[in-house]
Amino acid sequence: MFTTTIIASAIVLTLLGTDVRAQPAPASSRVSAANQSGTRPSGLRCSGTTCAYYFSRVRTASIKTRLEGTEWTTQAVAQLICVGVPNKIIAAACLMSFSYLYDKARTHLIDAYDQRGCLVLRVRLSFRKAITFSSVPPADDNCR
């Protein structure tokens, strides 16, 4: 578990050293996203020493639906959740620590699906719980 903390800390420091908060989208998609929801779409959010990736409601439901057709193996869940993160640094951290976090990721995925909300992956600079999963309801400002 100490190795996971070191890896997560290095990833957060790398993310904080680069401007991943504002990964620009094409102008047309920025305009349409703003017009549709009035707020920013789901995705990567960084603040302080924490970065969080919010899977959209559609993506959360898609992951859950696809896993229902499998045996919910650790490999299948990791592939559907971690590989789907567009930021490759966070995706790599997710994959490296997934065997430790499988049960928590699965619980939060099911919870997010049941409430029609979003799955969240957080990476923070910390000696405990450096990588965590959670779920947020559809009313959350970051859940789109």
C-alpha positions in Angstrom: 0.0 0.0 0.0 3.0 2.3 0.6 4.0 1.9 -3.0 0.5 3.0 -4.1 0.8 6.1 -1.9 4.2 7.0 -3.4 2.8 6.5 -7.0 -0.3 8.6 -6.3 1.8 11.3 -4.7 4.0 11.5 -7.7 1.1 11.6 -10.0 -0.6 14.4 -8.1 2.6 16.4 -8.1 3.0 15.9 -11.8 -0.6 16.9 -12.4 -0.2 20.0 -10.3 2.9 20.9 -12.2 1.0 20.8 -15.5 -2.1 22.6 -16.4 -4.6 19.7 -16.6 -7.4 21.8 -15.2 -8.1 23.5 -18.4 -7.8 20.9 -21.2 -9.4 22.9 -24.0 -12.2 21.4 -26.1 -13.0 22.6 -29.6 -14.9 25.9 -29.5 -18.1 24.4 -30.9 -18.3 21.7 -28.1 -17.6 24.4 -25.5 -20.5 26.5 -26.8 -22.9 23.5 -27.1 -22.0 22.2 -23.6 -22.5 25.6 -22.0 -25.8 26.0 -23.9 -27.1 22.6 -22.9 -26.3 22.6 -19.2 -25.3 26.1 -18.2 -22.2 24.7 -16.5 -19.1 22.8 -17.4 -19.3 19.1 -18.5 -18.0 16.1 -16.5 -14.3 15.5 -16.5 -11.1 16.3 -14.7 -11.1 18.8 -11.8 -8.0 19.7 -9.8 -7.8 21.8 -6.7 -5.1 22.1 -4.1 -3.4 18.7 -3.9 -6.3 16.7 -5.3 -7.5 15.8 -8.8 -10.8 14.2 -9.4 -12.2 12.7 -12.6 -16.0 12.7 -12.8 -17.4 10.1 -15.2 -20.6 11.3 -16.9 -23.9 9.8 -16.0 -24.0 8.1 -19.4 -20.5 6.7 -19.1 -21.2 5.5 -15.5 -24.4 3.7 -16.7 -22.5 2.3 -19.7 -19.7 0.9 -17.5 -22.3 -0.7 -15.1 -24.3 -2.2 -18.0 -21.3 -3.6 -19.8 -20.1 -5.2 -16.5 -23.4 -6.9 -16.0 -22.5 -9.0 -19.1 -19.2 -10.1 -17.5 -18.3 -11.8 -14.3 -17.2 -8.5 -12.8 -13.6 -9.6 -12.8 -11.0 -7.2 -11.5 -9.5 -7.0 -14.9 -12.8 -6.2 -16.6 -13.7 -3.5 -14.1 -10.2 -1.9 -14.3 -10.4 -1.9 -18.1 -13.8 -0.2 -18.2 -13.1 2.3 -15.5 -9.4 3.2 -15.6 -8.8 3.0 -19.3 -11.7 5.3 -19.9 -10.0 8.2 -18.1 -8.7 10.6 -20.8 -5.8 11.8 -18.6 -3.3 9.0 -19.0 -1.4 9.8 -15.7 -4.6 9.4 -13.7 -5.6 6.3 -15.8 -2.2 4.7 -15.0 -2.5 5.4 -11.2 -6.0 3.9 -11.3 -4.7 0.7 -13.1 -1.7 0.3 -10.7 -3.8 0.5 -7.6 -7.0 -1.1 -8.8 -6.5 -4.6 -7.2 -6.5 -2.9 -3.8 -9.5 -0.8 -4.6 -11.7 -3.2 -6.5 -14.5 -3.7 -3.9 -14.8 0.1 -3.2 -14.8 0.9 -6.9 -17.5 -1.7 -7.6 -19.6 -0.5 -4.6 -19.5 3.2 -5.7 -20.2 2.2 -9.4 -23.3 0.4 -8.4 -24.3 3.3 -6.1 -23.8 5.9 -8.8 -25.8 3.8 -11.3 -28.7 3.2 -8.8 -29.0 6.9 -8.1 -28.4 7.8 -11.8 -25.4 9.8 -10.7 -21.7 9.8 -11.6 -18.7 7.7 -10.5 -15.7 9.7 -9.3 -12.0 8.8 -9.2 -9.8 11.0 -6.9 -6.1 11.1 -6.7 -4.6 13.2 -3.9 -1.2 13.9 -2.4 -1.6 12.0 0.8 -0.1 9.1 2.8 -3.5 7.6 3.3 -6.2 7.0 0.8 -4.2 8.6 -2.0 -6.6 7.0 -4.6 -10.3 6.7 -3.9 -13.6 6.2 -5.6 -16.9 7.7 -4.7 -20.3 8.4 -6.2 -22.2 11.6 -6.5 -25.9 12.2 -7.2 -27.1 13.8 -10.5 -27.7 17.1 -8.7 -24.0 17.5 -8.1 -22.6 20.4 -10.2 -19.8 18.2 -11.6 -22.1 15.3 -12.6 -23.2 15.7 -16.2 
